[in-house]
Amino acid sequence: MSDSAPTRADALLDAQVAFLLRDLSEERFATLAAEEIDHALAAARTLTLDEVVDRAAVQAVARKYVASFRISRGAIPELIGQVATRLYDHPVHDEHPIGAILDESLVAPVAEKLLGPGPLRARLLEAVARNPVAVRGLAWLLQRIVVDARTQAERLPGLGPLLEAGLRAVTAVAPGPSELVDAQLRELSERVARVLLREAERAGQREDDGLVEAVLELLAEVEDEPVGRFRALLAREDLEDLLVIAYELWLQLREHPWLLALVDEGVALFFDEYGPVPLRDLLEEIGLTREDLLEEARRFGPRALAVLREAGLLEALLRRRLAPFFASDEARALLGEA
């Protein structure tokens, strides 16, 4: 602390640093964490969200990370490709059956709400049937299935021969270069997609067509099949393309005033609801208890302290924060060293 002979201030600084290093030991950490968490929770009983945080500041932070936070366009697509590959090839797909993931108790209410007789289903199917994007999407799916017929035949017995026959029929109608066959196949796929969507729209107008029951029967039919068996329906490249498209869509959407207005309104709604609420009650409302805080402190604290101690960073931090006080005129005056 001093270039000359050590002073009492130097000695006190050394003593306090040594004391805090002992007090912040891994053995003492659990006790210290519990004490500080209890003090914080006691204060949280009297402090409200409005007193501690300004809603305009939270809205500004939300806008920053939604709209203006810099995202590298080069690294993310490459990372998306790596993520898609890892997720697509993960062995977990072959370890869990469909029924263990999509339980009927979860699927039935959703199917009943979206596909059951009623105005919601009619509006939904009508909107889909009249949407060119939906037609092209369904056509793309149909075309993809046909083109991958041989692969599908190996994994989904019975489907392959049927699709092969359809492919041969298209080739017979439009013999010639593969580009011409592909064009004919796309046209046929779009026609089939329009028929399917129109039929779905008419089905939505009927009161009782068994659509929900059909979905549940299909789920029962495949509930014992592993998820991996249906992986062939979506190629790895398709998954990567979909993730990249979603990322690009997000990049375009994130700066739109429409989204920013919704972000601001979401923050405002949260503060309208919980602004006057004491912080302790807010923590309990979102399910964060004293035990949760203690558990996470014990999970991460001891290891972080050990690494900082071994690297000498903990002592350096303590000295950096305490040394200015012991070097101050006030401390030196108190110690008679002014």
N, C-alpha and C positions, 0 to 999 in steps of 0.2 A: 504493500500500500504506500510505503514511504521509501525514498531513496536513502534517507539517513537512518539513524538508529531507530529500532521499533518503538512505537509509542503505545500508551495504554489503549488508544483507539485501534491500533493494529492488533493488539492482543485480544481485545473484545471482538473484533471482526473474526479473527481466527477461531475464537471460542464459540461464537454464534454459528459459524459455518459448520464446525465440527458437531455442535449440538443438533443442528437441523439435518445433517447427514445421518446421524444416528437415529433421529426421530423418523426420517423418511426411509427407514429400512424396509425390506420386503416383509419381515416378520411383523412390523408395526403397521403396515399399510392398511390391512383390513380394519383395524381399530380406528385409525385416522379417517379412513373413508367413511365409516359408519358415523363417526362424530360430525364430520363436515356435512354429510348428506342430511343428518338430522337437523343441524343448524339451518341449512338451506331450506328444508321443508317447513321448518317452524316459521321462517321469514315469509315463505310462500303462502302461508295462511292469511297474511295481512296485505300482501302486495297483489294488485290486479294486473291483468295483461295490458290494459290501457295505460297504467302508470309506468310500466317497465318498457313497453315497445310502442313506437309511433306507427300507426297504420300506413301513413304515407311512405315511411321508410321501408316497410315490408313490401308495399306495392312496388317501390323502386327496385328493390332487390329481386322480386319475382320477375319484373319486366327485364331486368338485366340478364338473368339466366335463361329466360324464355326467348328473348329477342336479340340481345346484343352481345351475349357471351360468344367469344370467338371460337369457332369450330373448324378444324382443319379439314378441308374437302379432300385432301390427298390421303391422309392416314385412315379416316373413318371407313371409306369403302373397302380398303384392304383389310381392315380389322373385321368388317362385316363378313367378308369372304371367309376369313379364318373361323369366325364364330359359327357361320352357317355349316362349315365342314365339320367342326367339332360336335355341334349339336346333331347334325344329320347322322354321323357315324357313331354316336354314343351307344354303347351296348345296353343302356337302360331301356331302349325301345323294345328290345327282345326279352326283357325281364318282367314286364308288366302287361297284363291283358287289358283290353279296352274296358271291360266291365269294372275293373278296379279303379279306373280313372273317371269314367263317365257313368256314375251310378244312376240307376233309373230315377231315384228320388231327386236327383239334381236335374236330369234331362227333362223329365215329365213336366214340371212347372214351366220351364222355358218353352218347350214345344207347345204346350197348351196355350200359352200367352201369345206366341208368334204365329202358330199354325192352326190353332183351334178356331171354330166358327166364330165370326164376329167382324166388326168393322176394321179392327187393326190389321187382321190378316188380309182382308180384301184390299185395303189401301197399300199395304206392303207389297203384295203380289202384283197389284196394278202398276205401282211405281217401278218395280223390277221389270215387268213385262214390256213396259214402254221405254225403258232406258237403253239406249244404244250401247253404253258401256257394259251393261249386264249381258246383252246379246253377244258382244265380242268376247267377253270374259268366258261365258259358257261355251261359245264356239271354240275358243282357244283350248279349253279343257277337253272338249270332245275330240278335237284334232290331236291333241297331245296323247290322249288315250289310244287313238287309232294308230298313230305313228309308233307308239311304244308297245304295240300289240304282242310282239314276240316276247318282250321282257315280261309283260303282264301275264302271258300264258304260263310262264314258269312259276309265277308266284301266286296267281289267282286262277286255279284250274276252272275251265269252263268259259272264262271270259275271253281268253286269247283267240280260240277258233272263231268265235262270233265276230270279233273285231277284224281278224284276218280276212274273213269273208267280205266284210264291208270294204276293206282296203282293196281287195281284188276287184270288187264291183266298181269302185271308183276308177281303178286303173283301166278296166275294160272300157268304161265309158270315155275316158280321156287318155288314150294311149299316147306315148310320146315322152318328151324329156321330163325329168323329175320336177322341174319348175312348174310345168303345166299341170302335172298331177297334184302338186302342192296347192296350186291355185284352185283347182277343182275341189280338192279336199276342204280347203277353207270355205269355199262357197257352200258346199254341202253341209259343213258343220254349222255355218250360220243359219241355214234354212232349218236344220234340225233344232238348233237352239231356239229359234223363233217359235217353232211349233211347241216345243216343251214349255216355254214361258207363257205362251197363250193358253195352253192347257192348264198350267198352274194358275193363271189368272181366273179362268172359268171355275177351277176347283175352289178358288177363294170365295166365289159367290155362292157356292152351295153350303147348305147348313150343316150337313153331316156326311162327310166323304171319307172318314176314317184316316185322314192324313196324320193325325197325332198318333193313332194306333199303329200306323205303318212305320213311323219313326221309331216307336218303342219296340216293335217287332224286329226291325232291322238291328237295333241295339242288342236285343236278346240273341239275335242270330250270330253276332260277331263278338259278344262279350268275352268269350274265352280266347279270342285270337290276340296275339301280342301286337302291340302298336307297330312294331317293326315290319309286320307283314304288309302293311298298307303304305310303307314308306315309298314303294315304287310308284305310287300315284303322283308323287311330287319329287322330281329329280333334284339332286343337290344344287345344280345350276339354277333351277327354278326358284328354290328357296333363297339362294343368294340374290337373284334378281328381284324377288319380292321385297327382301330386306333393304336393298339399295333403293328401290322405288319408294318405299316407305320413308327412308332417310331423306331422299330428295324432296319428297312431299313435305316433310317436316321443315326442311330448310326454307321452302317457299312460304309455308304457313306461319312460321314462327314470328315473322315481322309484320304480319297483316294486322291492321287496326282492329279487325273483328276479334282475333284471338287475344290481343292485348286488353281489349275492353272486358272480355270474359275473365281474364286473369285479375284485373283490378276489381271486378265485381265479386269474384270468389274471395279475395282477401277482405274486401269490405264486409261481405256476409259473415265471414269468420269472426271479424272484430265486432260486428253488431251482435253476434250471438254470445261471444265469449269475452269481449272487452272488459265488462264490469266484473267478471268472475275471478275470484282469487286464484293464483297460479296453482296452489295445491289442489283445488277442486278441478282445475283444468287438466292437470296431470292424471287425476283419478278418472276424469271423464274419457280421456283417450286411452286409459288402461295402463298407464305407466306408474307402477307402485314403488315404494321404498325398496322392496326386495329386488325389483328389476334393476334399479339404479345400483344397488350393492353388488348384484351379480355381475353387471357389466364392468363395474370398477375393479372387482376382483379378477375378472377375466383378462383385462388389458393392463391394469396398473402395475402389478409387481414386475412383469417382464419389462415394461417400458422403463421403470425405475432402475432395474438391474443393468440394462443396456446403457442408460445414461450414466450410471455410476461407474461402470467399467471403462467407459470411454472418457471419463473425466469431465463430461459435459454437465453433470448435475452440480458438482462443486463450482465449476466455472459460472453456471447460471446464478447460484446463490451469491457468490462473490460479486458478480456484475450488478445484482440488484441491491446488495447491502453496502458495498464499499462507498458509494456516494454519500450515504448517510453518515458513516463514521468519519468521512473526510470533511463533512460540513462544519461550518462555523458553530452551529448550534451544538453538535455533539462535542466538538473540541472544547467549547466553553463549559459544558457540563462536566467534562473530564479535567478541567483546569489546564488545558493545553493550548488555549487561545494565544 
